[in-house]
Amino acid sequence: MKAVQQYIQEGWPKDRQSVSVLAKPYWNLQSELHIEDGLICRGQRLVIPRACRKEILQRIHVGHRGIVTCKNLARQSLYWPGLGSEVEMMVTNCQICQLHQKQNIKEPLLDRPIPDRPWQRVAIKVLNNSTQPARQMVDDLFPTISSSPSAAIPPSAGVPPAAQLSAAPTSRSGRAIKPPQRFLCEL
């Protein structure tokens, strides 16, 4: 890093072949490098010397947050050539990260058959507003129908909830629709 610091202060050589071996990775960044309070910076990020990198990597990785989070954390305020690949290698070789990574596997979406008719399969959401509770019914085939005010069904006094849910919905025109065969309910 002394060579890089010297080049920043005194000027870089005209050609890359004249640059010392340890400073060559910084050749393309020479316009971005500057010294602030005796430390080499690339823009707003601190350039970390080779001797300190292992300790810095360990500090970044303390929470075992995964490759993406560790890379983002490091790239916010630090720089050295190959930073991303070193962070990736550290997380990939971490036994704790590998143990927990397998628990975060995304499950595939379950395909449901497309209904044959409107309101054959209906999703119901119970909306518990403190002033006026209601149930909202959403057709699985035509979700735009659910956005109409007729899809919100206020609770009826004295009618059991199951009877309310099995009541036939009406269309926007007020025409009765065949009762649903299947309900998907979310409370």
C-alpha positions in Angstrom: 0.0 0.0 0.0 3.0 2.3 0.4 3.6 2.2 -3.3 -0.1 3.2 -4.0 0.1 6.0 -1.4 3.3 7.2 -3.1 1.7 7.2 -6.5 -1.3 9.1 -5.3 0.9 11.8 -3.7 3.6 12.1 -6.4 1.7 11.0 -9.5 1.3 7.7 -11.4 3.7 6.5 -14.1 2.8 7.1 -17.7 2.4 3.3 -18.5 1.2 0.3 -16.5 4.5 -1.6 -17.0 6.3 0.9 -14.8 3.9 0.4 -11.8 5.1 -1.8 -9.0 3.5 -5.3 -8.9 1.5 -4.6 -5.7 0.0 -1.3 -7.1 -1.0 -2.8 -10.5 -4.5 -3.7 -9.3 -5.1 0.0 -8.5 -3.9 1.3 -11.9 -7.4 1.6 -13.4 -8.7 3.3 -10.3 -6.0 6.0 -10.1 -8.5 8.8 -10.7 -10.8 7.6 -7.9 -8.1 7.2 -5.3 -7.2 9.8 -2.7 -5.6 10.1 0.7 -7.7 11.3 3.6 -6.2 11.6 7.2 -3.3 9.3 6.0 -5.7 6.6 4.7 -6.2 5.6 1.1 -9.8 5.9 0.0 -11.7 5.1 -3.2 -14.4 7.6 -3.3 -16.1 7.4 0.1 -14.8 3.8 0.7 -11.7 2.9 2.7 -9.1 0.9 0.9 -8.1 -2.0 3.1 -4.4 -3.2 3.1 -3.8 -6.9 2.5 -2.6 -7.6 6.1 -6.0 -6.4 7.5 -8.4 -8.1 5.1 -8.8 -11.4 7.0 -9.8 -9.6 10.2 -12.2 -7.3 8.3 -13.8 -10.3 6.5 -14.4 -12.0 9.9 -16.0 -8.8 11.3 -18.3 -8.5 8.3 -19.3 -12.1 8.6 -20.0 -12.1 12.3 -23.8 -12.3 11.9 -23.7 -15.2 9.3 -26.1 -13.1 7.1 -25.3 -14.7 3.8 -23.4 -13.8 0.7 -25.5 -10.9 -0.6 -25.9 -9.2 2.7 -22.2 -9.5 3.6 -21.2 -8.2 0.1 -23.5 -5.2 0.4 -22.3 -4.4 3.9 -18.6 -4.6 2.8 -19.2 -2.6 -0.4 -20.8 0.3 1.5 -17.6 1.4 3.1 -14.7 -0.8 2.1 -12.7 -1.6 -1.0 -9.9 -3.9 -2.1 -9.4 -5.7 -5.4 -11.4 -9.0 -5.3 -13.5 -8.0 -2.2 -16.7 -9.6 -3.6 -15.1 -12.9 -4.4 -13.4 -13.1 -1.1 -16.6 -12.4 0.8 -18.3 -15.1 -1.4 -15.6 -17.6 -0.6 -15.7 -16.9 3.1 -19.5 -17.4 3.3 -19.4 -20.5 1.0 -16.8 -22.1 3.3 -18.6 -21.3 6.5 -20.1 -24.4 8.0 -22.7 -22.4 10.0 -23.9 -20.6 6.9 -24.1 -23.8 4.9 -26.1 -25.5 7.6 -28.7 -22.7 7.7 -28.7 -22.1 4.0 -30.4 -25.4 3.4 -33.3 -24.4 5.7 -34.1 -21.4 3.5 -34.9 -23.3 0.3 -37.9 -21.7 -1.5 -40.9 -24.0 -1.9 -42.4 -24.3 -5.4 -45.7 -22.6 -6.1 -48.6 -25.0 -6.1 -50.5 -24.9 -9.3 -54.3 -25.1 -8.9 -56.5 -26.1 -11.8 -58.3 -23.2 -13.4 -62.0 -23.1 -12.5 -64.6 -23.9 -15.1 -66.9 -21.1 -14.3 -66.9 -17.8 -12.3 -67.3 -18.1 -8.5 -66.6 -21.9 -8.6 -63.7 -21.3 -6.2 -63.9 -18.3 -3.9 -61.3 -16.8 -1.5 -62.8 -15.2 1.6 -61.1 -12.6 3.8 -62.6 -11.6 7.1 -62.0 -7.9 7.6 -62.2 -6.9 11.2 -62.5 -3.2 11.2 -63.4 -1.9 14.7 -66.3 0.1 13.4 -67.8 -2.2 10.8 -66.6 -5.8 10.4 -67.1 -7.4 6.9 -66.3 -10.3 4.8 -64.8 -9.9 1.3 -65.3 -12.6 -1.3 -62.8 -12.8 -4.2 -63.5 -14.9 -7.3 -60.4 -17.1 -8.2 -61.2 -16.9 -12.0 -62.0 -13.2 -12.4 -60.3 -11.3 -9.6 -61.5 -8.0 -11.0 -65.0 -8.9 -9.9 -63.8 -8.8 -6.3 -63.0 -5.1 -6.6 -66.6 -4.1 -6.9 -68.5 -3.1 -3.7 -70.9 -6.0 -4.1 -68.1 -8.4 -3.2 -68.0 -7.0 0.4 -70.7 -8.8 2.4 -71.5 -7.2 5.8 -72.3 -9.8 8.6 -76.0 -10.5 9.0 -77.4 -10.4 12.5 -78.7 -13.8 13.8 -77.4 -15.7 10.7 -74.7 -18.3 11.5 -71.4 -17.5 9.7 -71.4 -20.8 7.7 -74.8 -19.9 6.3 -73.6 -16.4 5.4 -70.6 -17.8 3.6 -72.6 -20.3 1.6 -75.1 -17.7 0.4 -74.9 -17.2 -3.3 -73.1 -14.0 -4.3 -74.6 -11.5 -6.7 -73.0 -10.0 -9.7 -72.6 -6.3 -10.3 -75.9 -6.3 -12.2 -77.6 -7.9 -9.1 -78.1 -11.3 -10.8 -77.6 -14.3 -8.5 -74.5 -16.4 -9.2 -74.3 -20.2 -8.8 -73.0 -20.9 -5.2 -69.2 -21.6 -4.9 -68.0 -25.3 -4.8 -64.9 -24.4 -2.8 -63.9 -21.7 -0.3 -60.4 -20.6 0.6 -60.6 -18.8 3.8 -58.2 -16.4 5.5 -59.0 -14.9 8.9 
